[in-house]
Amino acid sequence: MFKDLNQTWDLDVFFPGGSRSEAFAQYLDRLEADVKEFVDEVEKVPADSSEWVRRIERAQELTKRLRQASAFISCLDAQDVHDRLSRVLGGRVRQIHASFSSAMTVMDRQMMDVPDDRWEALVSSEELKPVAFNLNERRTRAKNRLPVEQEILVNELSVDGYQGWSDLYDLVTGRMTLTIVEDGKEVKLSPGQASNRMSHPDPAFRRHVMERWEEAWAKEADLCALALNRLAGYRLALYRRRGWDSVLREPLEMNRMSQATLDVMWDTINKNKDRLVEYMKRKKEFLGLKELGWQDLGAPVGKAQSKMTYQEAAEFIVEQFGTVSEKMARLAEKAFRERWIEAEDRPGKRMGGFCTSFPESKQSRIFVTFSGTLGNVATVAHELGHAFHQSVMNDLPPMAQQYAMNVAETASTFSEMVVADAAVRAAKDRDEKLLLVDDKLQRATSLLMNIQARFLFEVRFYEERRKGMVSVPRLNELMVEAQKEAFAGALDLYHPHFWASKLHFYNTRVPFYNFPYTFGFLFSAGVYSWAKEAGKGFEERYIGLLRDTGRMQVEDLAKKHIGCDLTKPDFWQSAIDLVLSDLPEYLELTAAGSEG
């Protein structure tokens, strides 16, 4: 199917020349000028419906262009953390975005002042009906914000203040290297490369990498703590001024999700912890470990080879996508052939993986560091799911494409599940099946326990931050306490500096960048179960669900497309049962005793 796949992405198709691209510089000049014109324009209240329609359409067009510019910067930053010019350009894009956000704040307040009867007529018009949900949402949220002048000031100050702390974190972590001893030689690795070494089969080597990992983050802990405290302090001050008493109000609002749904999700997970603990205890016994540490969570089980070449991974993913959706398979094939994916394993890249969209070009770009592990294959499938999600929304108005993070994880995690189940079915022998089943249970542990530890840490950290700065030792304590609770005591060794090493805590775009992953994991399990029952009719119904993700509350989305109530435990229990359905087979496969 594929031959000589290039593992670096093609960005020149958008703006040739990278951070020195003249085309991109000209693009930003035009964008900046058009945003300035829009800022001046919104000072005048629209006189009639036609003026409102024109202005809203203009806002959506600028949104699309800002997303295009931001996506390009994200790619430049990720592919080379030493690209200083990219950081300068990123600052300029954020400044332009802040100006646009200020203009949108003014427009939101103008919407709020439109009488209800006139507003209903406006959003019911043929031109605006496709974005009626989004406009109503903006109007409602405007009522819970500060006076417009103060919100504009917040937007302007956030570029050099709030977002500046996130930039500092990126700068600190981007320059980091870890020195480990591998095959008798000292090797310098980026954090992303070191993270991949945590899946090494040798427990002594994993522990060695973990020790170096902790040492590296401990050296930067003071700077990370400073950034984390300032980010939290900013949010708390803003929430206080808005009259918000809960730090979860903004993330729940952004995820179009109720507190009741979040609470019942965590409660149902907690009631099923014994099954996850049973898996971890058996893994510890089977690996012959005296202590099960953080570094062992991703340890391979069994003697099967756990590597795939990039080409093998590409062919496997496309083939398995095709079993549930031909459109998914075609999108994945296009992504591999047309170099949408940056997969090369090299120093100087950012940690982690992501998918970003270029809405003007109707393309996506995927970032991973591929070393051939099963985890890498799962990550590529996951990010391709994001790309498919965006592809089925490309013809919708830009406002209706703005889906929340929790449902953003639906297509990605669904894609990951399809590939993981296929891998188990295709296992050549017992050892390979054991390795693959363990990999699925690892992901369940990560999404149901690791993510919960992050959530518990952040909730408690914010409570303490209300009283003042939180020290590095205390941050370590809070992190370990959260890990102990989330993992129900199943670990013997923890990761105190996880709060420093996880960039999600420093994201200024999405507060509480944690629980949406768990929601998406379990929600996609429900979708996956539905796919198995739906058969041939699934593809179009699935696309229908994805297209609604940017224009519905998640509870309404679930009722409409799956027929379930997310505020009740039944859905969550059935989803957990599905993601842990491999546990009996895992226990049977490991019943023979330790492999050590």
N, C-alpha and C positions, 0 to 999 in steps of 0.2 A: 504493500500500500504506500509506504513512504520510503524515500531513499535520501541519504545524506542530509538529514534535517539539520538546519542551522539552529543552534541553541541561544542565539542572541536575537532580540526583537528588532523590528524595523520601525524607527521613529522618524526617519527622513521622509516617509510618505506624508507626514503631517507638516513638519518644519525641518528642512534639511540643515545639518550643521550643528546639531545639539544645542548646548547653551550659548554658542556663538552664532546661532542661526539669525541671519538678517531677516528672513521671512517671519520668524517669530517676533523679532524686535518690532517690525512693522505692524504685525498683528496686534501687539500690545499697545502700540501708539494709537491705532484706530479704535481699539477697545476702550482705552482710557478716555479718548476724546468723546466717544459715544456715551460712555457712562456719565461723563461730566455734563453732557447735553441733557441726559435723562434726569440727572440730579437737579438741574435748573428747571427742567420741565415740570417736575412733580411739586414744585413750590406753588403752582397754580392748581386749584381744585377743579377737577373736570366739570364742565358745565352740563353735559348731557350724556346719555348712554353711549353714543357713538364715540365720544371722547374717552370714556372709561374703557370701552372695548379696545380702542387703538393703543391706549397706554398699557393695558394688561398684556396685550400681544407683544408690545415693545419690551416689556419686562421679561417675558418668556424668551424672547430672542436673545437678549443680553445674558440671561441665565445660561443658555446653551453655550454661548461663546466663552463665558467665564469658566464653565465646566471643562471646555476644550483646553483652555490655557492652564487651568489647575492640573488637569490630567497630565499634560506634557511636563510640567514642573515635577510632579510626583515621580514620573518615570526617570527624569534626569537625576533627581536626588537619590533614588533607589539604586540605580545602576552604578553610581560612583559617588560615594559619600565624601570624597575629597574635591568634588566639583564646586569650588567657591562661587563661581559666576552663577551657577544654578541657584544657590542660596540667595544671591542678590536679586535675581529674577523672581524668585519665590516671594521675597519681601514686596516687590513691586506688585505682583499679582494680588497678594493679600491686601495691599493698600487700595487697589482698584476695587476689590471685592468689598472692602469696608465702606467705601463711598457708595457702592451700589446698595449694600445692606441698609445704609442710612436712608437712602432714597426710598427703599421698600418699607422702611419703618414709617416714613412720612405717609406713604400711600396706604399702608395698613390703617393708620389712624384716620385717614380720610374715608376709608371704607367703613370704619366703625361709626362715623358721623352720618352716613347715609341712612335716612329713615328706613325702617324694616320693610315697609310695603314696596318702596322703590328698589330696595336692594333685592328682594325676592324676584321682582320683574327683571332686574338686570342679570342675575345669575341663571335665570330661566331662559334667557335669550339663546338663539341658535348658536351664536358665536362663543358664548361663555359657558354653556351647559356642560361641555366636556370637562371643565375645570371647576365646576360649581362646588364640589366637595372641598377642594383645595382653597378656594377663595373664602368659603364659609369658615374654614379652619383658621385661616390667617386673620379674619375679622374677629373671631372669638378670642384668639390668642392676644390680639392687640389690646383687648379689654383688661388683660392681666399683666400689662407691662407698665413701665414708668412713663411719665409724660414724654412726648416725642423728642423734645430737645435733649432730655437726659439719656434716652436710648441712643440717640445719634452720638452723643459724647462717649457713651460706652463703646459703641462700634469703633470710633476713631481711636480711643485710647487702648483698645484691646490689641491692636496691631503691634505696637511696641511694648505693651505690658503683658497682657494675658498670653497672646500667641508667642511673644518673645521668649517666655520661659520654656515653651515647648521647643522652640528653635534651639535654645541653649542645650536642652536635653539631647536633641538630635546631633548637635555638634560634639558634645561630650562622648556620646556612645559611638558616633561615627569614626572617631579617632582611635577607639579602643582596639587593642590586640591582646590575644592570650597566647602564651608560650606553653606548649605541652610537649611531652616526650612521646613520640609515636614511632614504633619500629626502631627504637634505639636512637632516634635523632630528635633534636629540638625542632619544633615546627611552630611558626607564628600563624595564628588563625584570626579571622574576624569573628565577632560573636555569632554571626549566622553560621559560619563553618563549624565552630565549636559546638553549637547546638545540635548539628547533624551527627556529631560524634557520640552523642548520648545514646544512640541506638546500637552502639558497638556490642558484640556478643561477650566480650571479656569484662566481668564485673570489676576487676581491679583497674582496668583502663577507664571504665565509666566513672569510677570513684575518683581517679586521678584528674579526669577532665572536670568533674564537679568541683573538686577542691580548687583547681585553677580558676574555674568560673566564679566561685564565691570570692576568691581573693581579688580577682579583677574588678568585680562590682563593689567590693568593700573599699577599694582605692578611690572609686568615684562616688561613693555613697553620700558624702557631704554635699557635693554639687547636685546630685539627683534629689536629695532630700530638700535642698533649697528650692529647686524648681517645683517639686511636688507640693510643698507647703504653700508656695506663692500661688500656684494654680488653684489650689483649694481655697485659699484665702480670698482670692478674686471672686470665685463662684459664690462663696458664702456671703460676701459683702453685697454682691449683686442680688442674690436671693433675698437677703434681709431687706434691701431697699424696695424690692418688688412685693414684699409682704408674704413671701413664701417661707413656710416653716419646715418643709421637708426637702432634703437634698435629692430625693427621688422624683420630685414633681417634674422637673425639666426632662430627665431621661424617659420617664413614662409618657409624658406628653409627646416627645419627639418620636417615640416608638408606637404612638397611637394605641396605647395599651393601658388597662386599668390596674390599680393596685391589687384588686381582688384576683385578677388573673395571675399576677406575679406571686402573690402569697400562696395560692393553691398549687402553683407549679413547684415552688420550693418545698412546701409541706408534703406533697406527694413524693418528691425525690427523697426527702428525709425518711419517709416511711419505708423506702426500699433500699436503704443503705446496707442492710445486712447482706444483700445479694452481691453488692459491689465489694464489700469487705471479704466475703467468701472467695471471690475471684482473686483478690490481691493476696490473701493468705495462701491460697493454693499456688499462685505464681511464685511466691517467696519460697515455699517448700520445694516446688519443682525445680527451681533454679539453684536450690541448695544454698541459699543465702542466710547468713546469720542475722543480717539486718536488711530490711527493705528500705532503700533510700529514695529520695526524689529522682536521682539519676537512673534508678531502675524501672521507673514507670514505663519507659519506652523500650526496655530491653527485649530483644527478640527471644522467643521461646522455641525450642526444637532445633534440629540440626539442618533444616532445609536452607538453601540459599535464598537470601532475602533481597537480592539485587535484580534490577531491571535496567536495561539500557534505555536511553531516552526514546529511541525509535520503538523499542518493544512496548514501552509505556504508552506511547502515542497510539500505536495500533490497537493495543488492548482497550484503551479508553474509548476510542472511536467505535470499536466493535460492540462494546457493552452498552454504550449510549444508544446504539441502533436497536437494541432489544426492547427499549421502552419508547423511543422517539427518533424517527428518521431525521427530524429537524434538528434535534440535539446533536446527532452524529455528524450531520453536514456542517453545523456550526463549528464543532470541534475540529473536524478535518480542515476546514478553512483556516482556523486559528493556527494549526501546526504548519500548514503549507505556506501561509502568507506571513509567517514570523510575527505573530501576535504575542509570542511568549519569550521572556527573558529567563532562561533556565541555567545558564552556564555557572559552573561551580568555580568561583575565583574570588580572590581577596578584594576588599574595597566595596563590596556590595552591602546594602542594608540588610538587616535581619528580617525574617518572616516572609510572608507571601501576601499578595493582594491582586485584585483586578480593578482596573480603572477604565472608565469609558470616555471616548471621544465622540460626543453626540453629533457634532457637525459632520464628522466623517462616517458615523454609524459603524464604528469599530471599537474594540476593546483592546487593552493590553494587560498581560498577566506577568507577574513577577514572582519567581521562586529561585531557590538555589538547589539545583537537582544533582544529587549524588547517587541516585539509584535506589534509595531505600523505599520500602512500601509506604512510609509516611510521605515521601516526596511524591509518589504516584498519586496518593490520596489528595495531596495538596493541589496538584495540577488538575485533577478531576473536580475538586471543590471550586477552584477559581474559574474553570470553564463553565461551571454551573452559573456563576455570577454573569459571565459573558453571555450565556444563553438567555438569562433573565432580561438583561438589557436589550438583547436583540429583538425580543418579542414586544418590546415597548417603544422601539425607535420611531414608530409612526404616531405615537400619542403626543399631545401637547407637553412641553417641558415640565409644566407644573404637575401634571398627572404621572410623570415618570419619577417623581421624588418619593420613592418608597423608603420606609424606615429600616433601620439596621436589623431589627428582629426578623422581619419578613425577607430582608435581603439575604438572610442565611438559609432560606427555604430551598431555593433552587440549587445552591451550592452544596448543601449537606445532602440533599436528595441525590445529586450527581455522585457524591462520594459514596453513598450507600449502594447505589447501583453497581459501582465498580468493585466495592468491597465484597458484596454478595457474590458477584460473578467470579471473583478470584477464589473464593472458598469452593464454589461449585467446580471450578477448573483445577483444583488441587490435584497434583499427580500422586501423592502418597500421604500417609498419616502425618509425617513431619511437616510437610508443606501446609496441610490443612490446619494443624495445630498452630503454626506460625500465623496464618491468616485469620483464624478465629480469635487468636489472642490480640491481633491488631485491631479487630473490631471492638473487642472489649476494652482495649486501651483507650480508644476514642470515647467510648461511653464513660469511662472513668474520668477522662479529661473534661468532657462537657458537663458531667453531672457533679463532679467533686472539685476538680481544679478550678473551674469557673466559679463555683460556689465559694471557694476560698477567696478568690479575688473580690467577689461581691461582699462577703462578710468583712474582709479587710477594709474595703473602701467605706462602707457604712460606719464602721467603728473609728476609722481614721478621721472622717469628717466630724464625727461627734467630738473627738478630742481636739481637732483643729479649731473648733469654735472657741476653745479656751486659750488658744495660743499655738505657737510653733511646736511641732512634734519632732523630737530628736531622732537621730539615726538608731540608737539602741532601742528606743520605744517603737519605731517603725518595724524593726526586726522582730520585736516581741509580738506586736499586733499581727504580723504576717504569719509567724509560727503558730500563734493561737488560732488564727483562722484556718490554717492548713490542718491542724490537729482536729478541729471540729468538722471541717468539710470532709476529711478522709476518715472520720470516725475512728481515729486512733490506729488505722491500719498501717501507717508508715512509722519507721523507727528513726529515720533521718530526714530532716526537712530542709527547706531552702529559704533561709532568713532574708536574703537580699532579693527575693523575687520581686518585691515592690520597685526595686531599682531597675531590674533587668527587663521588665515587661513594659514595652513602650505604650501599651494601651492606656496605662494610667496617666500618660502625659498628653493624650489626644485632646486638643482644644475644640474639635468639631463635634465630638460625641462624648458627653459626660457618662460615666458608668458604662464603659466599653466592656461589659462583661455579661450580664444576664441575657442580652439579646442572643448571644451564641447558644446558650442553653435552650432558650425558647425556640430558636430556629432549628436546633438539632431535634427536639422532640416534635415540633410542628411538622418538620419534614418527614419524620417517622410516620406520622399520621397520613401524610400525603403519599408516602411510599406504600403503606398498607392499602390505601385507596387505589393506587396504581395497579397493584397485584389483582385487585378485584375487578377493576374497570376494563381491563383487557384493551382491545383495539380503540375503544372510545376514549381512552385516557389522554392521549396527546393533546387534542383540542381543548378538553376540559382543563387540563393542567395549564395550558397557555392562557386560558381564560382567567384562572386563578392568579397567575403571575401578572397579568395585565391589570388586575384590580388592586394589586398591592400598594400602588401609589395613590389610591383614592378611596380607601375604606379604613375604618378602625379594625384592628385585628380580630376582635370578637365578632364583628359583622362579617368579615372575610371568611372566617371559619364556619359560621352558620350558613352562609350562602353557598359555599363551594364544597364543604365536607359534611355539613349538617351536624356540627357539634357545638357544645357550650364550653368555652375555655375557662369560665369561672367555676366550673365543677370538676371534681377530681377524676371523673370517668375517663375523659380524653387523655389526661396526663398519665393515668395508670396504664391504659392500653398502649400508649406510646413507649413507656418505660418497659413494659412487657416485651414489646417488639425489639427494642435495642438490646435487651438482655436475653433474648431468646436463644442465643448461642451458649449461654452459660452451662446448661446441662451437658452439651457436647464437649465443652472445654474441660469440665470436671472429669468426664469419661476418658478423654484423650490423655489427661495428665494423671490418671488414677494409678498407672503402673509404677509411679515413684519419681524420685528426683533424677534429673538428667546430669546433675553435677557429680 
